[in-house]
């Protein structure tokens, strides 16, 4: 498989088109905002059409002119509050209409991690509840794992 680097606005427009047509799309994650669940530059994700979204699902959503891949921490009607697993503070807000795709699978070192299971959501819920100490856990993780 050939690896290509494409401008975000071009990439996400094509991702939105393919996902809307019902086709799964695999992209390599970028950035650290979803550590430790998704490692930027290492893990890939399979994006699928958004189903019935639940709290702690991971979505690709338009926030202003950018797209972010973050976890849903709250749903109120059609309004979503998103936060990256690697973030200690700061949230984004969007609507269901802003969701481009849902992360169905994380691809890590030949393994498929299904994100649409209750088990995965339970782990994410536990991680969210650790938010008061997340800063320290992430620092430890970065020193231990990301050397």
N, C-alpha and C positions, 0 to 999 in steps of 0.2 A: 504494500500500500504506500502510495506517495504522500508525503507530508507537505502541506501548503500553509503559508501564512497569508491570511486575508484580512482586510480592514473590517473592523467590527460591524459597521453599518451594513456592509455588503453581506457579510456572513449571516448576521441575524435576520436580514430580509429573506435570504435564501432558506435559512432554518425555518422561519415562520411559514414560508410557502410550502416546503416539504412536509412539515408537521401537519399543516392544515389539510394537506392531501392524504394524511393518514400514514405517512412513511416515518419510521424511526430514523433519527439522525444521531450519529456519534461524533462528539467533539472532545478535544482535550481541554480540560479545565485550566483556567488561568487564575492567578492570584492566590491569596491566602485567606480570603474571607470565609471559606467553608472548612478550614482545618478544624478538627482532625478527620472529619468524615470524607472530605474530598480534598486531595492534595494537588494544588496548582502545578501544572507542568509535568505531573506524574500520572495522575488518574485521568481517565476519560469518562464521559457520561453518555448514556443513551437517552436522548430526548424523545418523548412520545406525546401524542395529543393529550391535553389535560382532561382527566376524567372528573369524577366527583371529588373535588379537592377536600382534603382534611387538614386539620392542624398538624404541623410537623412534616408535611410533604415539602419537597424541594421543587421550586419552579424557576423557570426562566421568564422574567417579566420586564416589560418596558417601564422604566422610571425616568420620566422626562424624555431626553433624547438618547439615553443609555439603556442597556440591558444588564440586568443583574441576575445571578443564579443564587438565590437565598431560600431559606426555609420559612414557611408560613408559621408564624407564632400566634396569630389571632385571625379569626374570620368573624366579621360582623356583617351579615347580609351579603352584599356584593363587594364589601371593602375588605382588603387583606392588609395585614401588617407583616412585614418580612424582616428577618434578621439573619445575618451570616453566622454560622456556627463558630467561626474564628473571631467574631466581634464581641467585645465586652459591653459596649454601649452603642447606641445608634440603631435606628430602625428606618425602614422605608415603607411608604404606604402606596397602595395601588388598588385597582379594581380587578374583578375577575376578567374584564375585557382586556386588561393589560397583560394578561398571562399569555405568553407565546407558546410555552410547552411545559411539560412536567418531566422531572428526572425519574425515569423508570428503573434504571440500572446504573450502578457505579462499576466501572471496569478497572480493576486493580491487579496488576501482575498476573494476568491470566484468569482471575477470578471474577465472577459476576455477583455483585451485591444488590439484591432486589430491594429497591427503596419503597415499594408499594405494599409492604407487609406490615402487619401490626407490630412484629418484632423490631423492625427498623424504626418505626414511629416511637415505640417505647424507649429505645435507646436515645433517640433524639429528645424525647421528653425529659429523660433523666439528665442529659447534657444541659438542656435548657434550665432545669432546676438548679444546676450547679453554677449558674450565672454569677452569683456573688463571689465565687472563688475561681471562676473560669480564667481570669487573668493569670493566676499562678499556675494553674494546670497547663495552660497554653505555653507559658514560659518554660515549664519543665519539659513539655512535649517537644518544643522547638530545640532545646538543648540536647535532649536525649535522642530523638528520632531524626531530626533534620540536619545533623552535622554533616 
